[in-house]
Amino acid sequence: IKVWNAETGEQARTISTYTKQVTSLSFIGLTDEFVSCSGDKRVFRHKAANGGTVREFKGCPDYVYSSATTLDGSIVAAGGEDGVLRIWNGADAKEIVTFPPGS
């Protein structure tokens, strides 16, 4: 993930958390934090300002295609190759519920 300075147009930093392509990224409201996911089965919350990892959301056994969050970051959702939609608490990364295919 490359972070750019919007004022200068220069690259500010690279966040190298993932080993495969990033498939989705969404900012949390108007903050500098975002949720992203990748083909390496991982979902993270990062800070764009310093590139730091805030937390990892675990439980995806396969390629993750998409992730999303509420405006306040209290809920994080992701879905992938296994067809399951996973919902986590954004504050502590504990899984709240899963929705298997067809549910």
N, C-alpha and C positions, 0 to 999 in steps of 0.2 A: 504494500500500500504506500503510495507516494503522497505526501502532504505538501501543498504549495502555499506560499505566501500570496494572498489575494491582492495585496497592495503592490508588490514588486514583480509578481509573476515568476519568482524564483522558487525552486524546490527547497523546502525547509527541512524535510527529513524523509527517511524511508522506514516503514514499520515492517519488519521481516518476521512476523509471527507464524505465517503459514508456509507450508511446503508445497502446496498446490495452488492453483488459481483461485482468486477471490471471486465469489459468485454473487455476493450481495453486500451492500453497505448502506446504512441509514443513520443519520445523525439523530441524537436524542434532543428533541425540541430545538431551542436556540443555544444549546451548550456546545462545548468543544469535544464532547464525548460521542462516540458512535458505536453501533453494533455491526459486526460483519461476520461472514461465514465463508467457508471454502470447501473445495473438493477433498481436503484432508480430514474431513469428519469433525471439524472444530468450529465453535462459535465463540467469539470474544467481544468484550466491551473494552474499548481503548480511549485514551485521551489524545486528541489530535495535537494539542499544544506541546506535549513532550514525548509522545509516542509510547507512553507507558500503558501496560495492560492493567485494567481495573479489575476484571475477573473473567474467568472462562466458564462457559455453560456447557456441561458435559452430558453425554448420553446418546449422541447421534452415532449409530454404528456404521454409517455409510456416507457417501458423498452428500453434502448439504447444499441445496440449490438456492434457498432464500431465507432471509431473516428479517425480522421487523421488531419494532419496539413502540410502546406507548410514548406520548410526548414527554412524560415525566420520567421515563425509563423504569417504571415500576414493574412492567411486564415485558418479557422478551419471548419471542416465538421464532421457531425455525422448522423447516421441512426439507426433506431430502429424498434420496433414492429409495429408501425403505417405505415411503408413502405415509409415514407417521408425522403428524404435527405435534411438536413438543412445545410446552409452555413452561417458562421458568419465572421465579420471583427475581426481579432485576436487582434487588438489594443484596441477596445472599446466594444467588445462582442455584437455589434448590428447585428441583422440578416440581411443578404444581399439578400438571395433568398432561396426559398424552391422548391424542385422537388417532386411533389406527385407521387405515384405509376403510372406507365405507361406513364410518361411524357418523 
